[in-house]
Amino acid sequence: MAIKAKDRVYETSTTTGTGTYTLDGAVTGFQAFSAVGANNYCPYFATDGTNWEVGLGKYVASPDRLERTTVWASSNGGSAVNWSSGTRDLRCGFPAELMFRGVTARSSDTVLGAGDCDATIAATGTWTQTFDAAANLGNGWNVYYHNDGTGTITLDPSSTEQIDGASTIALQPGEAVRISCNGSAFKTTRHPLFRYGAAVVQTTGEVTLPLQSAFLAYNQATDADQTGDATTYTVAFDAEVFDQNADFNTSTSTFTAPVTGRYQLSTGLLLQQLSGSHTTITLRIVTSNRNFEQSQIFGTNPYTSMSLTLSVLADMDAADTATVTIRVSGSTKTVDVYGDTAPTTFFSGHLAC
C-alpha cells in the first residue's frame, strides 16, 4: 500500500451518508480510480455542485469503492459530508493539504495514519506516539517528526511491528527524525550529531548539548583544621550550581566520567589560618589515570590566607573518577578550607571531546 496519484482519474458515485463511496465507473475520456492500484491511497475531490469534500481515500476493488480514510476539508466544517440522494463527481488530484503542508503541533497521541504522509509534526510533552499498521500505511509512507519540548516522546509501532529493529524508540528533547515505512516495518533517518538529542539548534541559531556531562560544585561551609601537618585532605564539595547528566556526587565529592574522553577539569580553593611555618602547599586534581598538581614552596610563608587554582584537560575512561585534594605541611593542623554560599571553593568540569 502507498499513497499514489494518477492523471485524469474521474468517476461518479451515488453513495449516500458518510460511508465508503461506491464507484460507478469512469466518465468518458477519463480513467477509473483502479489506476492507482488496489489497496493504495490517493487524494480525492468530491462534489455534487453544492457540497464538497477534499480528503485521502483508499481504493478497494471488487466491487470498486473508495474508503474515506481522512477528510482534510469540506463544506461540512472539515467533517465527512453526509450526502443525500444524487450524483457526485469524484476526481483524483493533489490538494493544497499535500502540496503546502505546514507544521502540525501535537501534545498527545493521535495515531499516525495514511493522512500524515509527508506531514511535519512538532510534539511536546512526555507520551507515546502510536502508529497505524505498516501494511495499512504502505511502502513509501513517511513523516517528519520533531520533539519540540522538554519531555521524551516514545515512538511505538502497531502490535509487534518494529522501528529501527526495536519495538520502540525514544525521541529526546530537540531530536528530529524522518520516519519511513516499507510496508512491514519502520526506519528513521537523522544526522548522527542529532541522534538521541545530542545537539539542539535553538531558534536563534545557537547549538546546545543538553546531554553533555558538565558540573559545577562548591563547598558551602568552611572546613576547619583540615591540614597543615602534611595531612592530605580530600576537599568536600557538598553543593552544586549545576550537574548536567548527574555525574557528580556531593556525598563523596567525586566526579565519575560517563564515557571515555577528554575532560576539562578546574578547581579553585581559598585557604585560611596559614602561619609562617606552613612552607609547602600542594593542590591536586586526582583522577584514575594520573594526578595533576600545583605546589607553592616558601622559606617562610608570608600569607595567612591564599587562593589556589588548577585546570587541566584530563584523559578519562568511562567510570574513571576525579577528586580534589589539598596538602599543607611544615607546621600544625590549623589550615581551614573556606566555604560559603558562593562558589569560592569550587570544582568544575565538562566533557570537551
C-alpha positions in Angstrom: 0.0 0.0 0.0 1.1 3.5 -0.7 -0.2 7.0 -1.5 -0.5 7.4 -5.2 -2.0 9.8 -7.7 -2.8 9.3 -11.4 -3.8 11.8 -14.1 -7.3 12.1 -15.5 -9.0 9.9 -12.8 -12.7 10.8 -12.7 -15.7 8.7 -11.6 -19.2 9.3 -10.3 -20.9 7.9 -7.2 -24.5 7.9 -5.9 -23.4 6.9 -2.4 -25.4 8.5 0.4 -24.4 9.1 4.0 -20.8 9.4 5.3 -19.5 6.0 4.5 -17.4 4.5 1.7 -18.0 5.7 -1.9 -19.2 3.1 -4.3 -17.7 3.9 -7.7 -19.9 3.9 -10.7 -17.2 3.8 -13.4 -15.0 6.2 -15.3 -16.5 9.2 -17.0 -16.0 9.1 -20.8 -12.5 10.3 -21.7 -11.1 9.7 -18.2 -9.8 6.7 -16.3 -11.1 4.9 -13.2 -9.7 5.0 -9.6 -8.4 1.5 -10.3 -5.5 3.2 -12.0 -3.9 3.8 -8.5 -4.0 0.1 -7.7 -5.9 -1.9 -5.2 -5.5 -1.0 -1.5 -3.5 2.1 -2.3 -4.4 5.5 -1.1 -5.0 8.6 -3.2 -6.1 12.2 -2.6 -9.6 12.9 -3.9 -12.1 15.7 -4.5 -15.8 15.1 -4.3 -18.7 17.4 -5.1 -22.3 17.5 -6.2 -22.1 21.1 -7.3 -23.2 22.4 -3.9 -21.5 20.4 -1.2 -17.8 19.4 -1.4 -15.1 17.3 0.2 -11.3 17.0 0.0 -9.6 14.0 1.5 -7.5 10.9 1.3 -9.2 7.7 0.2 -8.3 4.1 -0.1 -9.2 2.4 -3.3 -10.6 -1.1 -2.9 -11.6 -3.4 -5.7 -14.4 -6.0 -6.2 -16.6 -4.0 -6.0 -14.8 -0.8 -6.9 -15.1 1.7 -4.0 -13.2 4.5 -2.3 -12.9 4.4 1.5 -12.9 7.8 3.1 -9.7 7.5 5.2 -9.1 11.1 6.0 -11.2 14.3 5.3 -9.0 17.4 5.2 -11.6 19.9 4.3 -15.3 20.0 3.4 -18.5 22.0 3.2 -19.4 20.2 6.5 -16.8 22.1 8.6 -14.0 19.6 7.8 -16.0 16.5 8.6 -17.2 13.9 6.1 -20.2 15.2 4.1 -23.5 13.4 4.8 -24.5 13.0 1.2 -28.2 12.9 0.3 -29.5 11.3 -2.8 -28.0 12.3 -6.1 -24.8 12.0 -8.1 -21.5 13.4 -7.1 -18.2 13.7 -9.0 -15.0 12.2 -7.6 -11.6 13.1 -9.0 -8.0 12.3 -8.1 -5.6 15.2 -7.6 -3.2 16.9 -5.3 -4.9 19.2 -2.8 -3.2 22.1 -1.0 -3.0 19.9 2.2 -0.4 17.8 0.5 1.3 20.4 -1.6 1.9 23.1 1.1 1.9 21.2 4.3 2.6 23.3 7.4 3.8 22.1 10.9 1.2 20.2 13.0 1.6 20.7 16.8 0.8 17.7 18.9 0.8 17.2 22.7 -0.9 13.9 23.0 -1.3 10.7 21.0 -3.2 10.6 17.7 -2.5 7.5 15.7 -0.1 8.2 12.8 -2.1 7.3 9.7 -2.1 7.5 6.0 -3.2 11.1 6.1 0.0 12.1 7.9 2.2 11.1 5.0 4.8 13.9 4.3 3.5 15.9 7.3 5.8 17.6 9.7 4.8 17.1 13.4 6.2 19.1 16.3 5.5 17.2 19.5 5.7 18.4 23.1 5.3 16.6 26.4 6.1 13.1 27.6 3.9 10.4 26.0 3.8 7.6 23.5 3.1 8.1 19.8 1.3 5.1 18.2 1.1 4.1 14.5 -1.4 2.5 12.2 -0.3 -0.9 10.9 2.6 -0.7 8.5 0.6 -2.8 6.0 -2.1 -0.1 6.0 0.4 2.8 5.6 2.3 1.0 2.8 5.7 1.2 1.2 6.7 4.8 0.7 4.8 6.4 3.6 6.9 8.8 5.6 6.5 11.6 8.2 8.9 14.2 9.7 8.7 14.1 13.5 10.4 16.6 15.9 10.4 16.5 19.7 9.9 20.3 20.2 9.5 20.1 24.0 11.5 19.1 27.1 10.0 15.6 27.6 10.6 12.2 25.9 8.4 11.1 23.1 8.2 7.3 22.6 7.6 6.0 19.1 5.6 2.8 19.3 4.6 1.0 16.1 1.4 -1.2 15.9 1.4 -4.6 17.6 4.8 -6.4 17.2 6.0 -4.2 14.3 9.4 -2.7 14.8 11.1 0.7 14.3 14.9 0.6 13.7 14.8 -3.0 14.7 13.3 -2.3 18.1 9.8 -2.4 19.5 10.0 1.3 20.5 12.5 4.1 20.3 12.6 7.3 22.4 13.0 10.8 20.9 14.9 13.1 23.3 14.2 16.8 23.6 15.3 18.6 20.4 15.6 15.4 18.3 14.2 15.3 14.8 13.7 12.2 12.6 12.2 11.2 9.3 10.2 8.1 9.8 9.7 5.9 6.7 7.6 2.7 6.2 8.4 -0.1 3.8 5.0 -1.8 4.3 6.1 -4.1 7.2 8.4 -2.0 9.5 9.7 1.5 10.1 13.1 3.2 9.8 14.3 6.6 11.0 16.8 8.9 9.3 18.7 11.5 11.2 22.0 13.3 11.3 24.5 11.5 13.6 25.1 14.7 15.6 21.4 15.0 16.4 20.8 11.3 17.2 19.4 10.8 20.7 19.2 14.6 21.1 23.0 15.1 21.4 22.7 18.6 19.9 19.8 21.1 19.8 19.7 24.0 17.4 17.9 26.9 19.1 15.6 29.2 17.1 18.3 31.9 17.3 20.9 29.6 15.8 22.9 28.6 18.8 23.7 24.9 19.3 23.5 23.4 22.8 24.5 19.9 24.0 21.8 19.1 26.6 23.2 15.6 27.3 26.8 16.5 27.6 28.4 15.9 31.0 29.0 19.2 32.9 29.1 20.2 36.5 30.0 23.0 39.0 30.2 22.0 42.6 31.3 24.0 45.6 32.0 23.9 49.4 29.2 25.8 51.1 30.7 25.9 54.7 34.3 26.3 55.9 36.0 23.1 56.9 38.3 24.0 59.8 41.7 22.4 60.7 41.9 20.0 57.8 45.7 20.2 57.0 48.9 21.9 57.9 50.8 18.9 59.3 51.2 17.2 55.9 47.8 15.7 56.0 46.3 15.1 52.6 42.7 16.3 52.7 40.1 15.4 50.1 38.2 18.6 49.6 34.4 18.5 50.2 32.1 19.9 47.6 28.7 19.4 49.1 26.6 21.7 46.9 26.0 22.2 43.2 25.3 25.1 40.9 24.5 22.6 38.1 25.2 18.9 37.3 24.2 18.2 33.8 23.9 14.4 33.3 24.1 13.8 37.1 27.8 12.7 37.1 28.9 14.5 40.3 28.3 13.0 43.8 28.1 15.6 46.5 28.2 12.9 49.2 31.7 11.7 48.1 32.8 14.9 46.3 33.6 12.7 43.3 33.1 13.2 39.6 32.6 10.0 37.6 33.2 10.1 33.8 30.2 8.7 31.9 32.1 7.9 28.8 35.8 7.7 27.6 37.0 11.1 26.5 38.9 14.3 27.4 37.5 16.3 30.3 38.3 19.9 31.2 38.6 19.9 35.0 39.2 23.1 37.1 39.3 23.8 40.8 39.8 26.8 43.0 40.4 26.9 46.8 40.7 29.6 49.4 42.9 28.5 52.4 42.8 30.3 55.7 44.7 30.2 59.0 48.1 29.7 57.4 51.1 30.5 59.5 54.7 31.4 58.7 55.7 27.8 59.4 53.5 26.4 56.6 56.1 26.2 53.9 54.7 23.7 51.3 51.2 23.7 49.7 50.2 21.2 47.1 46.8 21.3 45.3 45.9 18.2 43.2 43.2 17.0 40.9 43.3 13.2 41.4 42.0 11.1 38.5 42.0 7.3 38.0 44.7 7.6 35.3 47.0 10.2 36.8 47.3 13.1 39.2 47.7 16.8 38.3 49.2 19.2 40.8 50.4 22.7 41.6 52.7 23.4 44.5 53.8 26.5 46.4 57.1 26.3 48.4 58.2 29.0 50.8 61.2 29.5 53.0 58.9 31.4 55.3 55.3 31.7 54.4 54.2 35.4 54.3 50.5 34.7 54.0 47.7 33.9 56.4 45.3 33.1 53.6 45.8 32.1 50.0 43.8 31.3 46.8 44.9 28.5 44.6 43.6 27.4 41.2 44.3 24.4 38.9 43.0 23.5 35.5 43.7 20.6 33.2 42.4 18.7 30.2 42.4 15.2 31.5 42.1 11.9 29.7 39.5 9.7 31.5 38.0 6.4 30.7 34.3 5.5 31.3 33.7 5.1 35.1 37.0 6.8 36.0 36.8 9.2 38.9 38.2 12.7 39.8 38.5 14.4 43.2 40.5 17.4 44.6 43.0 17.2 47.4 45.0 19.8 49.4 48.1 19.2 51.4 49.9 21.8 53.6 53.0 20.9 55.5 55.6 22.5 57.8 53.6 23.1 60.9 50.4 22.1 62.8 46.9 21.1 61.5 45.3 24.5 61.6 44.6 25.3 58.0 40.9 25.8 57.0 39.3 25.3 53.6 37.0 28.2 53.2 33.4 27.7 52.1 30.2 29.8 51.7 27.1 30.0 49.6 29.0 31.5 46.7 31.3 29.1 44.8 34.6 30.4 46.2 36.0 27.0 46.7 34.8 25.0 43.7 35.3 22.1 41.4 34.0 22.1 37.8 34.3 20.1 34.7 32.8 19.1 31.3 33.4 16.6 28.5 35.4 18.5 26.0 35.9 15.9 23.3 
